[in-house]
Amino acid sequence: MRGGAAALLPPGAPPNPAPGGRGGGGGPHLGPRGGGRPPPAAIAAHDTIQLGALAAAPDWRFVEGGREIRVPHAPRFTSNVADAAIWHAEQGGGLTCVLSYQAADAIKAGRLQIVLADFELPPLPIHIVYPTSRLLSAKVRALIDLAHDTCDWQFATR
């Protein structure tokens, strides 16, 4: 998972929705099966956790065949706090889609796993916006230097 994010699922959770509904067992597959790659549209059959404003369109963006696609879904749970969406996914509440840095600890600890990684969006840049360096305070300059020199911005390699 890089700058954008793919869907996340707890390890050991059933990757398939139940026949005729959501949950575990049968149906479109989101985990690896026989070397095939599931399509992102398979998330529509799963319980999902939406991160974002209630007014935001419940769709997730992926890249397929070199072009961006949007996959609509009906979220079972919606939150505007990434930690709540991640926690709910860890508890088996469904798939969620968050930014890589938001889920890095849960993935590293083995509480979540990435599904649909082959369809992730390219990395998003991180910007620190500040006025011209001529007007820059020593505190802001120190923060920029600290962030640049000490932070690991390669979330995909964790």
C-alpha positions in Angstrom: 0.0 0.0 0.0 1.5 3.3 -1.0 0.1 6.8 -1.0 -3.4 5.8 -2.0 -4.9 2.7 -0.3 -6.4 -0.6 -1.3 -9.0 -2.4 0.7 -8.0 -3.8 4.0 -9.2 -7.0 5.7 -8.2 -8.6 9.0 -5.9 -11.7 8.6 -7.9 -14.9 8.7 -11.2 -13.2 8.0 -13.2 -14.8 5.3 -12.4 -13.1 2.0 -15.6 -14.2 0.3 -19.1 -13.0 1.0 -21.7 -15.5 1.9 -24.0 -16.9 -0.8 -26.9 -14.5 -1.3 -25.5 -11.9 1.1 -22.5 -10.3 2.8 -20.2 -11.9 5.2 -18.2 -15.1 5.0 -18.2 -18.0 2.5 -18.8 -18.3 -1.3 -19.3 -15.5 -3.9 -16.8 -13.1 -5.4 -13.3 -13.5 -4.0 -11.1 -10.8 -2.8 -8.1 -12.8 -1.6 -5.7 -14.8 -3.8 -7.4 -17.7 -5.4 -5.7 -19.9 -8.0 -3.3 -17.1 -9.0 -6.3 -15.0 -10.4 -6.7 -11.3 -9.6 -10.2 -10.4 -8.4 -11.7 -7.3 -9.9 -12.2 -4.3 -7.6 -15.9 -4.5 -8.3 -16.0 -7.6 -6.0 -16.1 -5.2 -3.0 -19.7 -4.4 -3.7 -20.7 -7.8 -2.3 -18.8 -7.2 1.0 -19.5 -5.2 4.1 -17.5 -2.0 3.8 -16.4 0.8 6.1 -16.4 4.2 4.5 -13.9 6.8 5.7 -15.0 10.3 4.9 -17.8 12.8 5.3 -21.4 11.5 5.3 -22.0 13.6 2.2 -19.1 12.0 0.3 -20.0 9.6 -2.5 -19.4 6.0 -1.2 -17.1 4.9 -3.9 -13.4 3.8 -3.8 -10.9 4.6 -6.5 -8.6 2.0 -8.0 -6.4 1.7 -11.1 -7.3 -1.1 -13.6 -5.7 -1.4 -17.0 -3.9 1.8 -16.6 -7.0 3.9 -16.0 -8.7 5.1 -12.8 -11.9 3.4 -12.0 -14.5 4.1 -9.2 -16.2 1.3 -7.4 -19.5 2.2 -5.7 -20.4 0.4 -2.5 -23.0 0.6 0.3 -21.0 1.1 3.5 -22.2 -0.7 6.6 -20.3 1.8 8.8 -19.1 5.4 8.1 -16.6 7.4 10.0 -14.7 10.6 9.5 -11.9 9.3 11.7 -9.4 6.9 10.2 -8.6 5.2 13.5 -12.3 4.3 14.0 -12.5 2.9 10.4 -9.3 0.9 11.0 -10.4 -0.4 14.4 -13.8 -1.5 13.0 -12.0 -3.4 10.2 -9.8 -5.0 12.7 -12.8 -6.2 14.6 -14.2 -7.9 11.4 -16.6 -5.1 10.5 -15.7 -5.3 6.8 -13.3 -3.9 4.3 -12.0 -0.3 4.6 -10.0 1.9 2.4 -7.6 4.4 4.1 -4.3 6.0 3.3 -1.1 3.9 3.7 0.3 5.9 6.6 -3.0 5.6 8.5 -3.0 1.8 8.4 0.8 1.2 8.5 0.9 0.1 12.1 -2.1 -2.2 11.8 -0.6 -3.9 8.8 2.9 -4.2 10.3 1.4 -5.7 13.5 -0.6 -8.2 11.4 -4.0 -6.9 12.4 -4.9 -6.0 8.8 -3.9 -7.2 5.4 -4.1 -5.5 2.1 -6.4 -6.9 -0.6 -6.6 -5.7 -4.2 -3.0 -4.4 -3.9 -2.6 -4.8 -7.7 -5.2 -2.1 -8.2 -3.8 0.6 -5.7 -3.6 4.2 -6.8 -0.1 5.6 -7.3 1.6 7.2 -4.3 0.4 10.7 -3.3 3.0 13.3 -2.5 3.3 14.8 1.0 3.7 18.6 1.0 4.7 21.0 3.7 3.4 24.4 2.7 5.0 27.5 4.2 5.7 31.1 3.2 8.9 32.0 1.5 12.1 31.1 3.3 12.9 34.8 3.8 9.9 35.1 6.2 10.3 31.6 7.7 10.6 31.4 11.5 13.3 29.2 13.1 10.6 26.9 14.6 9.0 26.2 11.2 12.5 25.7 9.6 13.4 23.2 12.4 10.1 21.3 11.9 10.7 21.0 8.1 14.3 19.8 8.7 13.2 17.3 11.3 10.4 15.9 9.1 12.7 15.6 6.2 15.7 14.1 8.0 14.0 11.8 10.5 10.7 10.5 9.1 10.4 7.3 7.1 8.1 8.3 4.3 8.3 4.9 2.5 5.1 3.4 4.0 5.0 0.6 1.4 8.2 -0.9 2.6 7.2 -1.2 6.3 
